């Protein structure tokens, strides 16, 4: 499913759940005067009762930072790795390994990270800085380890984070945690 198909599905679901189309919610978000993604998301959830997924979609569309608005997945990936091109092999290795989990894996690039989803998001791939690539993993209830940081989640949709600097760190252990999160997302 490409970005436009996903948007159509989310738009239909939003209208079904709220009785209002996506365009209405974008106007509501713009009228709030908020300019940051998480501010808009929180506002729509708290003040209008939208689910996380719907509020997230509206925030992306409001700010024009979704794949469809930004010119597609390739353009988003190019922008995400600008100045951090040395991390592209890590992303490519992770993407290939994760897609081998099943045909239902979806890699959805955003402006600064790639959302990894099945029925729901289970991971995030993000070149965070010039010295660290982060893998966010949704493993609620897992105590964490010295490598799997349970206290360092950097996104509300994941519970753990693994920082890596080299493609050799994409190993059996990391892929095991990702597979566990994939299985839980089904």
URVENQUI-V367269 format. One record per run of one state. SS is the DSSP state (@ for helix, = for strand, . for the rest). FROM is the first residue (numbers start at 1). TO is the last residue. Records with the same first field share a line. If there is no record, write none. Layout:
SS->FROM-TO / FROM-TO
This chain:
.->1-2 / 19-21 / 32-36 / 49-51 / 64-66 / 71-72 / 81-84 / 100-105 / 110-113 / 118-120 / 130-131 / 138-148 / 150-159 / 165-166 / 170-171 / 185-186
@->3-18 / 22-31 / 37-48 / 52-63 / 67-70 / 73-80 / 85-99 / 167-169 / 172-184
=->106-109 / 114-117 / 121-129 / 132-137 / 149-149 / 160-164
